[in-house]
């Protein structure tokens, strides 16, 4: 029972949702079997303790079926677990329905139809299909629900009228087409936005050119906020230029009031992904564009009502801030938004972030304390921690520690089968150039000057200056060696 779908569902519920679930169960107590109620109370009071003996399968069987033979008791217990799991799943469905504005109205219209309440249907339908105000907020599911509402009218008329006569076919098709176009554009945006990160078998989506041409030829469509914004994102991904990016961002800023905070948050993430693609291509100026978006997201008022933050996004914010020298923003972000990390990720993400932040502040001993505390099976997190530790050793001129740790980190990278070869490139470059730097420092002065000049030229010719810290250290060593030679 410790590893069951039922317990997994319970662990995802918030304190508020658990209270709602209690009310939901209480309202149905006359319809539920006593065994289900007993099991619910048992799980409800013990699910947080993953080793509680009261969650043991045999404990539950002995309590509920003390006089049954083992085989029958086991079967009854399995059916009971399934029954309570379905009750909890039905509750979750109800929660989601209640969180939507329009979906419950679809079912209300259907209920009016089934009960023959035509006047109530017409009154509610008129309210739901009023033309939107100019500054109306849009959410993705909104278009689908408008189509479903119109479909309820279509189905209602189908019950009493001859096929094809006096039906709302034109409006229904318009709603369907709009929902389809926006959905197709959005999914194609996701395809192109993630193409640099995730492999896809789809080379070119069906009807891509036709949909783009159709949208461009229909002024009414291009004026629709959802069509217009996803159209801009898609063409920005297909033709990645600064002009396309600026056009998308300007449109988004002007029409912010047309999107719910949740959707606006998602739309700005397309801008972040685009900036990430440009940075990976060597244009590090896009760090500034990323920071502008982060300033919108992670302000002191939490405007976008962020409730969950994954450790990768947490790390990215801190990394961009460090690269731009926005230390105060990074410190405020860490202090305010660390509470939105998943509990199992919090210590790991904080140690990594504070380690990087203290490197930037040149407090290397403090940085190492955080970095040494990082213990995880995630190979990328461990590799990044090793890279940061190497930086600290270099800055503290701990050459022996740097030498041995660099060899160990290189061996870890080469031998690790979990990292695809294409993802090893950046780390290999970092380790190779750092090794050259270390060797130059141990070389004779006259040879060292030639070596560091050659290394600087190599980084510039191979477009490796995006390795900002490394290039900075090479430049510092170059200046140091040449300054010493002038003194002599």
N, C-alpha and C positions, 0 to 999 in steps of 0.2 A: 504493500500500500504506500510505502514511502515514495516510490517512483510511479506515480499514477497521474493521469490527466486531471483528475479531480483536485489533487493537491496543487498541481501546477496552476490551475485556474484560480484557486484561493490565493496563491502567493502574488498574483497580479493585481488583486483588488486593493483599492485605497481604503482608508478608514471610512470615508464618506460612503463609498460603494458597499462596504460591508454592512454599514447601518441600513442602507437601502435594501440589501439582500435579506437582512433580518426581518424587515417589514414585509417583504415579498413572501418569505417563507411563512410568516405568521398569518398572512392573509389567506394562505392556501392550506393551513394546517388540518382543516376538516377534510380536505381532498387527498392528502398525502398519507401514506401508511406510517404506522408508528416506527417501523424500522428505519424509514428514510429520515424521519424527524430525529431519531436517536443518533443516526450516523452524522447528520448535519451538525447537531450540537457537539458531537465528539470532535469532528474535524474543525469546526469553528473555534473551539477553545484550545486546540492543540497544534494547528497547522504551522504555527511559527517555529515550533520546536521540531527540527528535522529528525531528531533521534527519540522523540517521545514514544515510550512503549505503548501508549494508547492508540498510536497510529499503526501499530503492527497488525498485519493481516490476521494473524492467529488470535490476537487479543479481541478483535472485532467479531470474528467467527464464534469464539467461545462465549462472548457476551450475548450475541443475538441468537445463536443456534446451538445451545449447549446439549440438546438431546438428539440432534441430527447426526447421521453417520457422516464421515469425513467428506466423501465424494459429493453428497447432496448439499452439505453446508458450504463447500467451496463454490458450487454452482450458484447457490442462493446469494452468496456474498458478491459474486461477480455481477449478477443481475442487479443487486442493490446498488453497487458502485455505479453501474451504467445509468440507473434510474436517477440517482442524485446528480450525476454529472449532467444529464439532460436538463434537469431543473435549473442548475446553475447556468447552463448555456442559454436556456430560454430567457433567463433574467438578463444576461449580457446582451442578447438581441433586443430586449425591451429597452435597456439603457441606451443603446445606439439609436433606436427609433425615436426615443424621447429627446435625444440630442439634436435631432434634425427638425427644421422648421416646417418643411413642406411634405416630407414623406408621410407623416401621420394623416395629413389632409387627403392624400391619395386614397388611403384606406377608408377615411370618413366618407368621401364621395362614393366609394364602392358600397359602403354600408347603406347610404341613403338610397342608392339604386336598388339594392337587394330588398329593401324594406318599402319600396314604392314611395319614398318621400321626395317627390319631384320638386316641390317648391323649395325645400331646404337644399336640395342639390343645386338648383339654379342659382340660389342666393350665394351659396358658398363658392360655386364655380366662378361667378362674376367677381367676387373678391379676389380670388386667386389668379385671375387672368387679366387684371388691370394692367395697362401699360406701365412699365417701370419708370420711376422718376429719373431725371437726368443724372443725379449723383447716386443712383442705386448701387448697393454693394453686390458683387457677384461672388459665388462660390462654385466650384467645379460641378458638384452634383445638382446645382440649381437648374441647369438646362435639362438634365435628365428628368427631374421631377416635373418641370413644366410640360415636357412631352407626355409623361405618365398621367398628369392631370387632364391634358387634352385627350388622351387615349380613353380615359374614363367617360368623357362626353361622347366620344366616337362609339364606344361599346354600348353606352346607354341608348343611343339612337338606333344602334343595330338591333336592339331588342324589339323595337316597335315600328321600324320603317323598312321599306324595300331597299335592298342593297344599292348603294350608290346614289340614293336620292336624299337631298337635304342634309347631307352629312358634312362634318367639319374637316373634310379630307385635306383641303388646301392648307388650313392652319396646322393640322396634325403633321403633314409632310414638312412644313416649314420648321416646326419644332424639332422633328426628327433630324432633318438635314443640319440644323444649327448644332444640335447635340453631337451629331456624327462628326462634323467638320472640326469643332473645338476638341473633341476627344482624339480624333486622328492627328490633329496638329500637336496636341500635348504629348501624345505617345511618341510621335516622330521627334519632338524636341528632346524627350528623354533618351531616345536612341542615339541621336547625334551628340547630345551632351555627355553621355557616358561612354561614347565609343573609344575614347582614349584610355579609359580605365577598365572597361569590361569588354571582352570579345563578343561579337554578335555575328550570327549567320546571315543576317539581313543586310545585303549590300545596298539595296535601294528599295524603300517601301513602295508598295503598290500605290498608284495614283498620286505620287508626290508632286510631279510636275503639273498634273491636271488640277489638283486642289490649290496649289499656289497660284496658278494662272486664273482659276475661277475666283479666288478671294481677291486678287488684284483687279479683276474686271467688275467687281460688285461693290460699289460705294457703300451700300447699306451694310454689307458684311464688314468692310474695313472700319466702319464706325463702331462696330460692336466691341466693347472693351476686351472680352475674352478672345475673340477671333484676332483682334489687332495685336494683342500682346504676345500670343503664341506664334502668330505669323512672324513678328519681329524676332522672337527668340530663334525660330527655326532658320530664317534666312541668315541670322548672325552666325549660327553654327555651320551652315553650308558655305557661306562666304565670310570667313572670319577676318573682318577688318575693324579698325578703330572706329570708322564711321558707323558701321552696323551696331557696334557695341554702344556707342554714344546715343544713337537713335533709340535703341531699346531702353537704355537707362533713363533718358530724358522723358520718353513716353511713360515709363513706370512712375517716375517722380511726379509728373503732371497729373496722372490718373490714379494716384494712390487711393483716393476716396471711393473709387469704383470697385475695390477689392477688399474682402474681409482681411483682418490681420493675419489669419492663418494662411490664406492663399497668397497674400503679399509676401509673407515670409518665404514661401516656396518659390515664388517668382524671383525674388532677389537671389535665391540659391543658384539659379541659372547663371546669374552674373558672376557669382563666386566660382562656379565650375569653369566658366569661360576664362576668367582671369587665371585660374589654375592651369588651364591648357596653354595659355600664352606664356606663363612663367616657365612651364616645363619645356616650352619651345625656345627659351632663352631670353625672353623679354621680361626682365625683372622689374621694369617700371610699373607693371600691373599689380605689384604689391600695394601700391598706393590706392589703386582702385578697390582692391580687396578690403583695405582698411576702412575706406569710406563706407562700404556696405556693413562692415562689422560695427562701425559707430552707430549705424541705424539700428541694427539688431540688438546689440548688447548695451543699451543705455541704462541709466540708473532707474528709470521708471518701468523697465521690462515691457516696453510698448507692445511687443509682439506676443506677450503672454507665454514665453517659453517655459515649459514645464519639465522637459526632458532634454538632456544634452549628452550626445555620445562623446566618448573620450577623443575620437579622431578630430571632431570639430573643435573641441576644447583646446587640443594641442595646436591646431591650425591657427586659431586666433592668437595664441601666445607667440607662436613662431613669427607670424606676420608683424605683430607689435614689436618684437625684439629686432627684427630686421630693419624696421623703420625707426627704431629708437623711441617708440611710444611706451616707455616703461610705466608711467603713471596709469595709462589706460589698461595695460596688462595687469597691473597690481589690483586695480579696482575690479576688473573683470574676474580675476581669480577669486577675489574675496566674495563677490556677489553671486557668481554663477556656478561655483563649485557644488552648491547644494542641489543643483539640477542634474548632476551626474548620477548614473546608476550606482547603487551602494557598492557593488563589487568592483567598480572601476574607479571609485573616488580616490583612494589612496594612491593608486598607480598613476592616475592622471595628474594629481597634485604634485607628487614627487618629481615626475618628468617636467612639469611646467615650472615648478620652483627651482629645479636644477638649472634649466635653461635661463631662467630669469636672473639667477645669481651669477651665472657666467657672464651675462651681459653687464651686471653691476660690478664685475671683477671681484666678487666675493667667492673665491674658488673653493675654499675649505667648506664653506656652508653649502655650496653647490654639490660638492662630492658627498656630503652627508645625505642629501636627497637622492642623488644618483645611485649610491651604494644600496639604498633601501628598495630599489626597484627589483622585484622578483616576479617573473611572469613567464608563462609558456609562449606568449606572443613573440615571435622571432623579430618582428620589426621594432617593437618597443624595446626589446633587449639590444638590438643593433644600434638604435638611436641613442640609448643610454651609454653604450660602449663608446660611440663617437663623441658624446659629450664629455665622458671621463677622459678620453684622449686629449680633448681641448684643454681641460683643466690641468693635466700633467704638463702639456706644452707651455701653458701660460705660467705655471709655477717652476718651470725649468727642471722638472723631475725627469731627467733624460732616461735613466735606467728603467723607471716605472713605465715611461712612455714606450721604450723599446720592447719590453716584455709584453705589455698590454696590447701594443699594436700587432705583434706577432700572433697573440692569442685571438684578437678580434678578426684578423685576416683568416686564420684557420677556421674559426667559427663560421665565417661567411662561406668559405669554399666548401666545407664539409656538410653544410646544412641543405638537406634535400627539399625542405619545405618552401624554399625561396626560388621562384622561377629565375632562370638565367638573365632574362631582360631586366628584372628588378634588382639584380646584383650590381649593375653597372655603376650607379652613383657611389655605392659603398667602395667598390674596387678602385674607382678613381680617387676617392678621398684617401683611402689607405695607401695607395701608390704614391701620391704626391706628398703625403705626410711623411712617408718613409724616406723620400728623397730629401725633404727638408731636414729631417733628423741626420741623415748622412752628411749633408752639406755642413751642418753645424759641427760635425766631428772632423771635417776635412781641414786641410791646410788653407790658410787665408787666401793665397793667390789662386789656388784651384777653386776654392769656394765661391769667389766672385764670379768666375766664369760659369760655374754650375748654377748658381742662383739666377744669373742673367738668362741662361739657357732655359731654366725652368719657368721663369716669368714669360719668356717668349712662347714657350710651349703652351702655357695656359691661355695666352691671348690668341694664338693661332688656332687652337682646338676649341675655342669658345667655352673655356672652362672657368671664366671669370665669374660665372653665376655661383660658383663655390666661394661665396663672399669671404668667409672666415679664412679659408686657405689662401686665397689670393692676397688678402690683407697681410697674412703672416709672411708670404713670399716677398711681398713688397717691403715689409718692415725689415726683413733680413737683408734684402738687396741694399736698402738705404743704410743699414747698420754697417755692412761690410765696406761700402764705398765711402762712408763717412770716416771710418777708421783708417782707410788707405790714404785719404786726404790729409789726416792728422800726421801720419807717418812722413 
